[in-house]
Amino acid sequence: MSETQQQETLLEFPCAFPLKIMGLANDLLAQAVLDLVLRHAPDFDGATMEMRASSGGKYVSLTCTINATSKQQLDALYRELTSHPLVKVVL
């Protein structure tokens, strides 16, 4: 494996991969995130999504731990999540 390929694949797939998604507190955010995550990780159990409101209540963070199968899957999911208007940050 070349050094470039090795740098791109620091993770061993499949693996449990937590995604933290932050956005404005909005009734539509959790469902929108769930729909996007399920599109890329159909085996994700929505009941495991963790939600926490900020101290001021203006923002909410969602944590979704998916079964990541490839770097391409994660890249596509990050791109789609970060382009969603309700999402502010994805870690």
C-alpha positions as CSV (number, residue, x, y, z in Angstrom):
1,M,0.0,0.0,0.0
2,S,1.4,3.4,-0.9
3,E,1.9,6.1,1.7
4,T,-0.9,8.2,0.2
5,Q,-3.4,5.3,0.4
6,Q,-2.3,4.6,4.0
7,Q,-2.9,8.2,5.0
8,E,-6.3,8.1,3.4
9,T,-7.3,4.9,5.2
10,L,-6.3,5.4,8.9
11,L,-9.6,3.7,9.8
12,E,-10.1,0.0,9.4
13,F,-13.5,-0.7,7.9
14,P,-16.1,-1.6,8.9
15,C,-16.0,0.3,12.2
16,A,-18.3,2.2,14.5
17,F,-17.9,5.9,13.6
18,P,-19.5,8.6,15.7
19,L,-20.7,11.7,13.8
20,K,-21.6,14.8,15.8
21,I,-23.9,17.2,13.9
22,M,-24.7,20.6,15.3
23,G,-27.4,23.0,14.2
24,L,-30.0,25.5,15.3
25,A,-32.6,24.0,17.5
26,N,-35.4,23.2,15.0
27,D,-38.1,20.6,15.0
28,L,-37.0,19.5,11.5
29,L,-33.3,19.0,12.3
30,A,-33.3,15.5,13.9
31,Q,-35.5,14.1,11.1
32,A,-33.5,15.7,8.3
33,V,-30.3,14.3,9.9
34,L,-31.8,10.9,10.3
35,D,-33.0,10.8,6.7
36,L,-29.5,11.8,5.4
37,V,-27.7,9.3,7.7
38,L,-30.0,6.4,6.7
39,R,-29.4,7.2,3.0
40,H,-25.7,6.5,3.5
41,A,-25.9,4.0,6.4
42,P,-29.1,2.1,6.0
43,D,-28.4,-0.1,9.0
44,F,-28.3,2.9,11.4
45,D,-30.7,2.6,14.2
46,G,-32.4,6.0,14.7
47,A,-33.2,5.1,18.3
48,T,-29.5,5.3,19.1
49,M,-29.3,9.0,18.0
50,E,-28.3,11.1,21.0
51,M,-29.6,14.7,21.2
52,R,-28.3,17.5,23.5
53,A,-29.5,21.1,23.6
54,S,-27.0,23.9,24.2
55,S,-27.2,25.7,27.6
56,G,-29.0,28.6,26.0
57,G,-31.3,26.3,24.0
58,K,-30.5,28.0,20.6
59,Y,-28.5,25.0,19.3
60,V,-28.7,21.3,19.4
61,S,-26.1,18.6,18.9
62,L,-26.9,15.2,17.5
63,T,-24.6,12.2,17.8
64,C,-25.1,9.3,15.3
65,T,-22.7,6.4,15.6
66,I,-22.8,4.6,12.2
67,N,-21.3,1.4,11.0
68,A,-18.9,3.0,8.5
69,T,-18.0,0.7,5.6
70,S,-15.6,3.0,3.6
71,K,-13.9,6.3,3.3
72,Q,-16.2,7.1,0.3
73,Q,-19.3,6.5,2.4
74,L,-18.0,8.9,5.1
75,D,-17.0,11.5,2.6
76,A,-20.4,11.5,0.9
77,L,-22.2,11.6,4.2
78,Y,-20.1,14.6,5.4
79,R,-20.7,16.4,2.1
80,E,-24.4,15.9,2.3
81,L,-24.7,16.8,6.0
82,T,-22.6,20.0,5.7
83,S,-24.6,21.2,2.7
84,H,-27.9,20.9,4.6
85,P,-29.3,24.4,5.5
86,L,-30.2,23.3,9.1
87,V,-26.7,21.9,9.8
88,K,-24.0,24.3,11.1
89,V,-21.1,22.0,11.9
90,V,-20.3,18.3,11.4
91,L,-17.4,16.7,13.4
